[in-house]
């Protein structure tokens, strides 16, 4: 069975978050790009998880888990990107 995109997005987001957490000395532009990529990746993954949830019905915990994970990671990447953005301006 092929792995659906929301799960792939969730695993990639976990790797991006872990990389940023373990390497805080990364250049500012690199961290901004990682946060932007992670946000859009999780946003698309969450949208596709909603689509899969509608197809499977509301009783599917696997789809709820991917939706919740993608939403939390998207919010985390958005917060982290906005948190370091003022440092880029000044």
TADA-V515713 format. One line per field, one symbol per residue. ss: DSSP state (a for helix, b for strand, c for the rest). phi: phi as a letter, one per 30 degrees, with the letter a starting at -180 (. if undefined). burial: 1 if it has 16 or more other ideal C-beta (glycine too) atoms within 10 Angstrom, else 0. Layout:
ss = ???
phi = ???
burial = ???
//
This chain:
ss = ccccaaaaaaaaaaaaaaaaaacccccaaaaaaaaaaaaaaaaaaaaaaaaaaaaaccccaaaaaaaaaaaaaaaaaaaaaaaaaaaaac
phi = .dddeeddddddddddddddddbdddddddddddddddddddddddddddddddddjdccdddddddddddddddddddddddcdedddb
burial = 000011101101100110010000000000110110011011101101110110000000001001101110110111011000000000
//
